[in-house]
Amino acid sequence: MTKLAPQDSAPQFELTDQHGKTVKSTDFKGQKLLVYFYPRANTSG
């Protein structure tokens, strides 16, 4: 995996939100985006 340097653009990605809807990074083009990853309920981590 390549590490990003400050000011690098993030790679495009798709994730499923908490409601099961697919969200694409391109949906937020031109905006600041914070992505928070957390473990699922009842899992270690």
mmCIF file as gemmi writes it, N, C-alpha and C atoms, coordinates in Angstrom:
data_model
loop_
_atom_site.group_PDB
_atom_site.id
_atom_site.type_symbol
_atom_site.label_atom_id
_atom_site.label_alt_id
_atom_site.label_comp_id
_atom_site.label_asym_id
_atom_site.label_entity_id
_atom_site.label_seq_id
_atom_site.pdbx_PDB_ins_code
_atom_site.Cartn_x
_atom_site.Cartn_y
_atom_site.Cartn_z
_atom_site.occupancy
_atom_site.B_iso_or_equiv
_atom_site.pdbx_formal_charge
_atom_site.auth_seq_id
_atom_site.auth_asym_id
_atom_site.pdbx_PDB_model_num
ATOM 1 N N . MET Axp A 1 ? 0.851 -1.168 0 1 0 ? 1 A 1
ATOM 2 C CA . MET Axp A 1 ? 0 0 0 1 0 ? 1 A 1
ATOM 3 C C . MET Axp A 1 ? 0.904 1.24 0 1 0 ? 1 A 1
ATOM 4 N N . THR Axp A 2 ? 0.59 2.177 -0.853 1 0 ? 2 A 1
ATOM 5 C CA . THR Axp A 2 ? 1.342 3.417 -0.931 1 0 ? 2 A 1
ATOM 6 C C . THR Axp A 2 ? 0.821 4.404 0.101 1 0 ? 2 A 1
ATOM 7 N N . LYS Axp A 3 ? 1.735 5.014 0.85 1 0 ? 3 A 1
ATOM 8 C CA . LYS Axp A 3 ? 1.34 6.032 1.826 1 0 ? 3 A 1
ATOM 9 C C . LYS Axp A 3 ? 1.136 7.359 1.12 1 0 ? 3 A 1
ATOM 10 N N . LEU Axp A 4 ? 0.162 8.1 1.589 1 0 ? 4 A 1
ATOM 11 C CA . LEU Axp A 4 ? -0.094 9.43 1.041 1 0 ? 4 A 1
ATOM 12 C C . LEU Axp A 4 ? 0.744 10.452 1.797 1 0 ? 4 A 1
ATOM 13 N N . ALA Axp A 5 ? 1.228 11.417 1.089 1 0 ? 5 A 1
ATOM 14 C CA . ALA Axp A 5 ? 1.957 12.53 1.693 1 0 ? 5 A 1
ATOM 15 C C . ALA Axp A 5 ? 0.983 13.691 1.879 1 0 ? 5 A 1
ATOM 16 N N . PRO Axp A 6 ? 1.326 14.63 2.751 1 0 ? 6 A 1
ATOM 17 C CA . PRO Axp A 6 ? 0.457 15.806 2.902 1 0 ? 6 A 1
ATOM 18 C C . PRO Axp A 6 ? 0.19 16.459 1.542 1 0 ? 6 A 1
ATOM 19 N N . GLN Axp A 7 ? -1.029 16.854 1.334 1 0 ? 7 A 1
ATOM 20 C CA . GLN Axp A 7 ? -1.507 17.504 0.106 1 0 ? 7 A 1
ATOM 21 C C . GLN Axp A 7 ? -1.731 16.537 -1.049 1 0 ? 7 A 1
ATOM 22 N N . ASP Axp A 8 ? -1.485 15.23 -0.869 1 0 ? 8 A 1
ATOM 23 C CA . ASP Axp A 8 ? -1.808 14.254 -1.909 1 0 ? 8 A 1
ATOM 24 C C . ASP Axp A 8 ? -3.315 14.1 -1.994 1 0 ? 8 A 1
ATOM 25 N N . SER Axp A 9 ? -3.795 13.778 -3.173 1 0 ? 9 A 1
ATOM 26 C CA . SER Axp A 9 ? -5.215 13.45 -3.334 1 0 ? 9 A 1
ATOM 27 C C . SER Axp A 9 ? -5.43 12.003 -2.929 1 0 ? 9 A 1
ATOM 28 N N . ALA Axp A 10 ? -6.543 11.745 -2.285 1 0 ? 10 A 1
ATOM 29 C CA . ALA Axp A 10 ? -6.875 10.378 -1.877 1 0 ? 10 A 1
ATOM 30 C C . ALA Axp A 10 ? -7.312 9.579 -3.093 1 0 ? 10 A 1
ATOM 31 N N . PRO Axp A 11 ? -7.082 8.273 -3.095 1 0 ? 11 A 1
ATOM 32 C CA . PRO Axp A 11 ? -7.582 7.447 -4.194 1 0 ? 11 A 1
ATOM 33 C C . PRO Axp A 11 ? -9.106 7.361 -4.151 1 0 ? 11 A 1
ATOM 34 N N . GLN Axp A 12 ? -9.72 7.107 -5.283 1 0 ? 12 A 1
ATOM 35 C CA . GLN Axp A 12 ? -11.179 6.965 -5.326 1 0 ? 12 A 1
ATOM 36 C C . GLN Axp A 12 ? -11.573 5.661 -4.644 1 0 ? 12 A 1
ATOM 37 N N . PHE Axp A 13 ? -12.713 5.68 -3.953 1 0 ? 13 A 1
ATOM 38 C CA . PHE Axp A 13 ? -13.18 4.486 -3.268 1 0 ? 13 A 1
ATOM 39 C C . PHE Axp A 13 ? -14.686 4.501 -3.133 1 0 ? 13 A 1
ATOM 40 N N . GLU Axp A 14 ? -15.251 3.337 -2.83 1 0 ? 14 A 1
ATOM 41 C CA . GLU Axp A 14 ? -16.672 3.182 -2.53 1 0 ? 14 A 1
ATOM 42 C C . GLU Axp A 14 ? -16.788 2.431 -1.219 1 0 ? 14 A 1
ATOM 43 N N . LEU Axp A 15 ? -17.683 2.868 -0.351 1 0 ? 15 A 1
ATOM 44 C CA . LEU Axp A 15 ? -17.93 2.219 0.933 1 0 ? 15 A 1
ATOM 45 C C . LEU Axp A 15 ? -19.432 2.141 1.168 1 0 ? 15 A 1
ATOM 46 N N . THR Axp A 16 ? -19.838 1.26 2.035 1 0 ? 16 A 1
ATOM 47 C CA . THR Axp A 16 ? -21.236 1.159 2.435 1 0 ? 16 A 1
ATOM 48 C C . THR Axp A 16 ? -21.408 1.897 3.745 1 0 ? 16 A 1
ATOM 49 N N . ASP Axp A 17 ? -22.394 2.805 3.817 1 0 ? 17 A 1
ATOM 50 C CA . ASP Axp A 17 ? -22.618 3.552 5.05 1 0 ? 17 A 1
ATOM 51 C C . ASP Axp A 17 ? -23.452 2.733 6.034 1 0 ? 17 A 1
ATOM 52 N N . GLN Axp A 18 ? -23.747 3.33 7.165 1 0 ? 18 A 1
ATOM 53 C CA . GLN Axp A 18 ? -24.465 2.627 8.233 1 0 ? 18 A 1
ATOM 54 C C . GLN Axp A 18 ? -25.888 2.24 7.852 1 0 ? 18 A 1
ATOM 55 N N . HIS Axp A 19 ? -26.392 2.795 6.761 1 0 ? 19 A 1
ATOM 56 C CA . HIS Axp A 19 ? -27.753 2.485 6.306 1 0 ? 19 A 1
ATOM 57 C C . HIS Axp A 19 ? -27.751 1.511 5.123 1 0 ? 19 A 1
ATOM 58 N N . GLY Axp A 20 ? -26.552 1.015 4.759 1 0 ? 20 A 1
ATOM 59 C CA . GLY Axp A 20 ? -26.441 0.075 3.657 1 0 ? 20 A 1
ATOM 60 C C . GLY Axp A 20 ? -26.345 0.726 2.293 1 0 ? 20 A 1
ATOM 61 N N . LYS Axp A 21 ? -26.26 2.048 2.248 1 0 ? 21 A 1
ATOM 62 C CA . LYS Axp A 21 ? -26.172 2.782 0.989 1 0 ? 21 A 1
ATOM 63 C C . LYS Axp A 21 ? -24.709 2.898 0.561 1 0 ? 21 A 1
ATOM 64 N N . THR Axp A 22 ? -24.441 2.695 -0.727 1 0 ? 22 A 1
ATOM 65 C CA . THR Axp A 22 ? -23.091 2.851 -1.251 1 0 ? 22 A 1
ATOM 66 C C . THR Axp A 22 ? -22.792 4.334 -1.406 1 0 ? 22 A 1
ATOM 67 N N . VAL Axp A 23 ? -21.649 4.734 -0.86 1 0 ? 23 A 1
ATOM 68 C CA . VAL Axp A 23 ? -21.197 6.121 -0.94 1 0 ? 23 A 1
ATOM 69 C C . VAL Axp A 23 ? -19.854 6.121 -1.66 1 0 ? 23 A 1
ATOM 70 N N . LYS Axp A 24 ? -19.703 6.988 -2.643 1 0 ? 24 A 1
ATOM 71 C CA . LYS Axp A 24 ? -18.462 7.077 -3.415 1 0 ? 24 A 1
ATOM 72 C C . LYS Axp A 24 ? -17.711 8.349 -3.04 1 0 ? 24 A 1
ATOM 73 N N . SER Axp A 25 ? -16.397 8.258 -3.031 1 0 ? 25 A 1
ATOM 74 C CA . SER Axp A 25 ? -15.594 9.447 -2.749 1 0 ? 25 A 1
ATOM 75 C C . SER Axp A 25 ? -15.854 10.528 -3.79 1 0 ? 25 A 1
ATOM 76 N N . THR Axp A 26 ? -16.174 10.129 -5.002 1 0 ? 26 A 1
ATOM 77 C CA . THR Axp A 26 ? -16.437 11.111 -6.056 1 0 ? 26 A 1
ATOM 78 C C . THR Axp A 26 ? -17.724 11.897 -5.815 1 0 ? 26 A 1
ATOM 79 N N . ASP Axp A 27 ? -18.594 11.409 -4.914 1 0 ? 27 A 1
ATOM 80 C CA . ASP Axp A 27 ? -19.809 12.142 -4.557 1 0 ? 27 A 1
ATOM 81 C C . ASP Axp A 27 ? -19.477 13.455 -3.844 1 0 ? 27 A 1
ATOM 82 N N . PHE Axp A 28 ? -18.254 13.557 -3.332 1 0 ? 28 A 1
ATOM 83 C CA . PHE Axp A 28 ? -17.853 14.711 -2.533 1 0 ? 28 A 1
ATOM 84 C C . PHE Axp A 28 ? -16.766 15.535 -3.217 1 0 ? 28 A 1
ATOM 85 N N . LYS Axp A 29 ? -16.651 15.413 -4.518 1 0 ? 29 A 1
ATOM 86 C CA . LYS Axp A 29 ? -15.61 16.126 -5.268 1 0 ? 29 A 1
ATOM 87 C C . LYS Axp A 29 ? -15.677 17.62 -4.986 1 0 ? 29 A 1
ATOM 88 N N . GLY Axp A 30 ? -14.523 18.203 -4.672 1 0 ? 30 A 1
ATOM 89 C CA . GLY Axp A 30 ? -14.428 19.632 -4.385 1 0 ? 30 A 1
ATOM 90 C C . GLY Axp A 30 ? -14.742 19.987 -2.943 1 0 ? 30 A 1
ATOM 91 N N . GLN Axp A 31 ? -15.077 18.984 -2.127 1 0 ? 31 A 1
ATOM 92 C CA . GLN Axp A 31 ? -15.382 19.219 -0.714 1 0 ? 31 A 1
ATOM 93 C C . GLN Axp A 31 ? -14.359 18.505 0.155 1 0 ? 31 A 1
ATOM 94 N N . LYS Axp A 32 ? -14.22 18.946 1.385 1 0 ? 32 A 1
ATOM 95 C CA . LYS Axp A 32 ? -13.391 18.228 2.339 1 0 ? 32 A 1
ATOM 96 C C . LYS Axp A 32 ? -14.184 17.039 2.853 1 0 ? 32 A 1
ATOM 97 N N . LEU Axp A 33 ? -13.5 15.916 3.031 1 0 ? 33 A 1
ATOM 98 C CA . LEU Axp A 33 ? -14.169 14.684 3.435 1 0 ? 33 A 1
ATOM 99 C C . LEU Axp A 33 ? -13.357 14.002 4.521 1 0 ? 33 A 1
ATOM 100 N N . LEU Axp A 34 ? -14.001 13.68 5.605 1 0 ? 34 A 1
ATOM 101 C CA . LEU Axp A 34 ? -13.388 12.936 6.695 1 0 ? 34 A 1
ATOM 102 C C . LEU Axp A 34 ? -14.02 11.556 6.714 1 0 ? 34 A 1
ATOM 103 N N . VAL Axp A 35 ? -13.193 10.52 6.643 1 0 ? 35 A 1
ATOM 104 C CA . VAL Axp A 35 ? -13.681 9.151 6.677 1 0 ? 35 A 1
ATOM 105 C C . VAL Axp A 35 ? -13.222 8.541 7.99 1 0 ? 35 A 1
ATOM 106 N N . TYR Axp A 36 ? -14.163 8.033 8.748 1 0 ? 36 A 1
ATOM 107 C CA . TYR Axp A 36 ? -13.878 7.448 10.054 1 0 ? 36 A 1
ATOM 108 C C . TYR Axp A 36 ? -14.179 5.961 9.997 1 0 ? 36 A 1
ATOM 109 N N . PHE Axp A 37 ? -13.175 5.148 10.303 1 0 ? 37 A 1
ATOM 110 C CA . PHE Axp A 37 ? -13.343 3.695 10.308 1 0 ? 37 A 1
ATOM 111 C C . PHE Axp A 37 ? -13.436 3.226 11.752 1 0 ? 37 A 1
ATOM 112 N N . TYR Axp A 38 ? -14.345 2.326 12.015 1 0 ? 38 A 1
ATOM 113 C CA . TYR Axp A 38 ? -14.492 1.779 13.359 1 0 ? 38 A 1
ATOM 114 C C . TYR Axp A 38 ? -14.9 0.31 13.244 1 0 ? 38 A 1
ATOM 115 N N . PRO Axp A 39 ? -14.599 -0.476 14.273 1 0 ? 39 A 1
ATOM 116 C CA . PRO Axp A 39 ? -14.961 -1.895 14.213 1 0 ? 39 A 1
ATOM 117 C C . PRO Axp A 39 ? -16.471 -2.076 14.344 1 0 ? 39 A 1
ATOM 118 N N . ARG Axp A 40 ? -16.98 -3.119 13.757 1 0 ? 40 A 1
ATOM 119 C CA . ARG Axp A 40 ? -18.389 -3.459 13.904 1 0 ? 40 A 1
ATOM 120 C C . ARG Axp A 40 ? -18.676 -3.838 15.343 1 0 ? 40 A 1
ATOM 121 N N . ALA Axp A 41 ? -19.918 -3.752 15.73 1 0 ? 41 A 1
ATOM 122 C CA . ALA Axp A 41 ? -20.323 -4.148 17.079 1 0 ? 41 A 1
ATOM 123 C C . ALA Axp A 41 ? -19.966 -5.607 17.326 1 0 ? 41 A 1
ATOM 124 N N . ASN Axp A 42 ? -19.577 -5.896 18.532 1 0 ? 42 A 1
ATOM 125 C CA . ASN Axp A 42 ? -19.244 -7.259 18.965 1 0 ? 42 A 1
ATOM 126 C C . ASN Axp A 42 ? -18.038 -7.846 18.243 1 0 ? 42 A 1
ATOM 127 N N . THR Axp A 43 ? -17.123 -6.976 17.784 1 0 ? 43 A 1
ATOM 128 C CA . THR Axp A 43 ? -15.88 -7.47 17.203 1 0 ? 43 A 1
ATOM 129 C C . THR Axp A 43 ? -14.707 -6.883 17.975 1 0 ? 43 A 1
ATOM 130 N N . SER Axp A 44 ? -13.594 -7.541 17.924 1 0 ? 44 A 1
ATOM 131 C CA . SER Axp A 44 ? -12.422 -6.996 18.61 1 0 ? 44 A 1
ATOM 132 C C . SER Axp A 44 ? -11.842 -5.859 17.768 1 0 ? 44 A 1
ATOM 133 N N . GLY Axp A 45 ? -11.173 -4.957 18.414 1 0 ? 45 A 1
ATOM 134 C CA . GLY Axp A 45 ? -10.517 -3.883 17.669 1 0 ? 45 A 1
ATOM 135 C C . GLY Axp A 45 ? -10.872 -2.527 18.125 1 0 ? 45 A 1
